[in-house]
Amino acid sequence: MLLGKTNQRALALAFALFGASTFSAKAASILETATVGSTDTGSYSIYSNSWIGAAFTLTQTTNITSIGANFDNAVGDLFGAIIALPPGFNPSNIGVNNNALAYTLLHSPAPGTVPGNTAVDISASIQAQLQPGTYGVIFGSGEFGANGSAGMVASNDLIGDPTFFRAFFGNWMTLDDGIRIFVEGTPVAAVPEPSTWAMMILGFCGVGFLAYRRRGQLSNGAV
């Protein structure tokens, strides 16, 4: 059966909506604990026995695309890892090596390009699709092939009331300093079930058919 122009337009609209729904939304800031401060007045050392991270919560499925933080005196590579956290987590129960959902390496600026005491944002791409829940992003060394060191600047301007945690020689604790950690990602758009799309397409066609009949009636009744 050949479709009239009205039904063809209805089908085209339905398929266009279907195609649009299968793409993720535009990349967005998932977590930003602080903005860059005017001066670097101190930092926490990051090395094999000193890691620092922050918690963040997702309310919908999200593709995490990059993570980073504000460092000074960075040398070599640092790791960044994402782990799942239970609500109301206790930092002493955090594990990284066995519980990482994803990890990446952050590369320090090339020697001579940034003065050692200058704070810079360092980030790296990462691929992780996370379901709604609470997670932690952690930076350190001594795992995942990272063997570098850096200072994580503690004098940035906090945004809200972020939750930080630190591992120092195996002991986990919370922090409340101006540490800048950021996570970016794209929320995943929900895709309707096939049966839902079938009903929508039939609905579009039905509207097109009624419009066609109405137009035919008007044409026949015209004087």
Secondary structure by P-SEA (a helix, b strand, c coil): ccccaaaaaaaaaaaaaaaaaaccccccccccccccccccccbbbbcccbbbbbbbbbccbbbbccccccccccccbbbbbbbbbccccccccccccccccbbbbbbccccccccccbbbbbbbbbbbbccbbbbbbbbbcccccccbbbbcccccccccbbbbbbbccccccccccbbbbbbbbbbbcccccaaaaaaaaaaaaaaaaaaaaaaaaaaaacc
